[in-house]
């Protein structure tokens, strides 16, 4: 009856391996999977459609901006996902989560506020003719 649409999160164009440590901001397009540690902000290239996934070993010390975020690791910063946020059982967020749709597994932790996307903001966004 209900179909799950996780195919966008399954595509991985860039992988940050478990033993890798990245210092600095990351801008990406497509799919980014983090198994290692990122110290800096992670965001999608302007106008790009993309998804971010963070494994249970992955850590991001900085803010995250992506249309789709699948998290089973740790983010120490705010998350802004205009489409969807999926928090696995081992997900830990120390910051605010702004979302279009959110899914949380039992055991996920958020130390911050949950901020739903407001329908007013979407209604006032100009559309291309």
Residue, then its C-alpha position, 0 to 999 in steps of 0.5 A: x500500500x505504501x511505497x518507500x522512496x529511498x532511491x535518492x538516498x541510495x545513490x553515492x557519488x562521493x564517499x568519505x571513508x571511515x579512516x578519513x578526516x576532513x577539515x573545512x567546508x564541503x559543497x557537493x552535488x549528487x550523493x555524499x556518504x560520510x563514514x569518517x569525520x568532517x570538521x566543517x559545514x556540509x551543504x549542497x551546491x546551489x541549485x543542485x539536488x542531492x542527498x547526504x547519508x551519514x553512517x553510524x561511524x560518521x561524525x560531522x562537526x558543523x551545520x548540514x544543508x541538503x534536500x535529503x538527509x539520512x543520518x545514523x551517526x552524529x551531527x554537532x550542528x544544525x540540519x536543514x533538509x527542505x525535503x526529508x530527514x531520516x534519523x536511524x536508531x543510532x543518530x545523534x543531533x546536537x542542534x536544531x533540525x529543520x525539515x519538510x518530512x521527518x522519520x525517526x527510529x526508536x533510539x534517535x536523539x536530538x538535543x535541539x529544536x524540531x522546526x517544520x518547514x512552514x507552508x507559508x514560506x513555500x507559498x511565497x516562493x516564486x515559481x518559474x513560468 
